[in-house]
């Protein structure tokens, strides 16, 4: 987990995916050094962020984006349909 004061995010998973996250944590989390499901999720997300930085930002960190700058929640079904067009 980050050494800084944590910011709040709520990741959304399908029931099936959430079941697998919990199962992975219970089966291997301790052996892999994860103290909590949050630690597992944070590590996975930060690996992906670093991959995206390498691929799309010459390996550099992006400028920070303040809380509230992103729209909360998932896209609506209507938005997903329009995005697919």
Phi, psi and omega in degrees: 000153180304149177276349179268166177302127184292142170266160185260129171225150174237102176285146179250131178233152169294163179302316180298315179294317179299320177301320181289324177298313179297318180296317179298317179297313180294323183283323189224354185303312181296317180297331180269358176092011178274128179273342183204166174298323178301317178300317179298311181296317180299315180298317181295317181294318181292328173299318179291319177301315179296322176297315179295323176298316179297318185283323190242357184217035178051031177077004181266156173291148174279162172297142181299151175242123185291150174304143180091350181284335179262150177289134182284153173080181179276163174291151175286164177302322179297317178296320178297319178297314181295325180293327181287342182285000000 
